[in-house]
Amino acid sequence: SLGSEQCVVFRRRGYLARRIRLPVGSALRLGGDAANDWTHGLPPATRPRISLTFRRLNAETKRHFADETKAIKERRDAKKALKRQQRNKPPKPSVRAERRPEAAPLPSE
């Protein structure tokens, strides 16, 4: 926890919630039951702070993130291609212009 002191709250069904106060400059490493069986979270900060999180991902999770990244890129590229295609098309006539009556000829003098 950088910037200000912060509490971490741990919860598990059937147990009372546990709070751990982290002083400025501290680090917390989760492992074992704390990482696997308990949920943890940070209440909203009351003072400015910086919180850093480092995670290890297993091979299945890495594949999932790679697939999601690929799908996002494909959607982005398709959207760009559609916009490029639309820029090269002539503009559609406005519906209002089609309904507008013909202008009356000007009287000749």
C-alpha positions in Angstrom: 0.0 0.0 0.0 1.6 3.2 -1.1 0.3 6.7 -0.2 -1.9 5.8 2.8 -2.7 3.1 5.2 -5.3 0.6 3.9 -7.5 -2.2 5.3 -7.9 -5.5 3.4 -11.1 -7.4 4.2 -11.2 -11.2 4.0 -14.5 -13.1 3.9 -15.5 -16.8 3.9 -18.9 -18.3 4.2 -19.5 -19.5 7.8 -16.8 -17.3 9.2 -16.6 -13.7 10.5 -15.0 -11.2 8.2 -11.4 -10.5 9.0 -9.7 -7.1 8.5 -6.0 -6.6 8.2 -4.6 -3.1 8.4 -1.7 -2.5 6.0 0.6 0.4 6.9 2.1 2.7 4.3 4.8 0.9 2.2 3.6 -2.6 3.2 3.0 -5.6 0.9 0.7 -8.6 1.3 1.3 -11.9 -0.4 -1.7 -14.3 -0.6 -1.2 -18.0 -0.7 -2.8 -21.2 0.5 -6.3 -20.9 2.1 -6.2 -17.1 2.0 -5.8 -17.1 -1.8 -8.0 -20.1 -2.5 -10.8 -20.2 0.0 -11.3 -16.6 1.2 -12.5 -13.7 -0.9 -10.6 -10.5 -0.3 -11.2 -6.8 -1.2 -10.3 -3.3 -0.4 -12.9 -0.9 1.0 -13.1 2.5 -0.9 -10.1 4.6 -0.2 -10.6 7.6 2.0 -7.2 9.1 1.2 -5.1 9.0 -2.0 -3.2 5.7 -2.4 -1.6 3.5 -5.0 -2.3 -0.2 -5.0 -0.2 -2.7 -7.1 -1.3 -6.2 -7.9 0.9 -9.0 -9.4 -0.6 -12.3 -10.4 0.6 -15.6 -11.8 -1.6 -17.1 -14.5 -1.8 -20.7 -15.3 -1.6 -21.9 -19.0 -5.4 -22.2 -19.3 -6.0 -18.6 -18.2 -3.2 -17.3 -20.4 -4.9 -19.1 -23.4 -8.2 -17.5 -22.4 -6.7 -14.0 -22.3 -4.9 -14.6 -25.7 -8.2 -15.7 -27.3 -10.0 -12.7 -25.9 -7.3 -10.3 -27.1 -7.5 -11.9 -30.6 -11.3 -11.6 -30.7 -11.1 -7.9 -29.6 -8.5 -7.2 -32.3 -10.7 -8.9 -34.9 -13.7 -6.9 -33.9 -11.7 -3.6 -34.0 -10.2 -4.5 -37.4 -13.7 -5.3 -38.8 -15.1 -2.0 -37.5 -12.2 -0.1 -39.1 -12.7 -1.9 -42.4 -16.4 -1.0 -42.3 -15.7 2.6 -41.7 -13.2 2.7 -44.5 -15.8 1.1 -46.8 -18.4 3.6 -45.8 -16.0 6.6 -46.4 -15.5 5.4 -50.0 -19.3 5.2 -50.7 -21.2 8.1 -52.1 -23.4 9.7 -49.5 -27.0 8.6 -49.4 -29.6 11.2 -50.5 -31.4 12.7 -47.6 -35.0 11.6 -47.1 -36.1 15.2 -46.7 -34.7 16.2 -50.1 -36.7 13.4 -51.8 -40.0 14.7 -50.2 -39.3 18.4 -51.0 -41.6 19.7 -53.8 -40.1 21.0 -57.0 -39.3 24.7 -56.9 -41.8 26.8 -58.9 -40.3 28.5 -61.9 -39.6 32.2 -61.5 -42.0 34.4 -63.5 -40.3 35.9 -66.5 -40.5 39.7 -67.1 
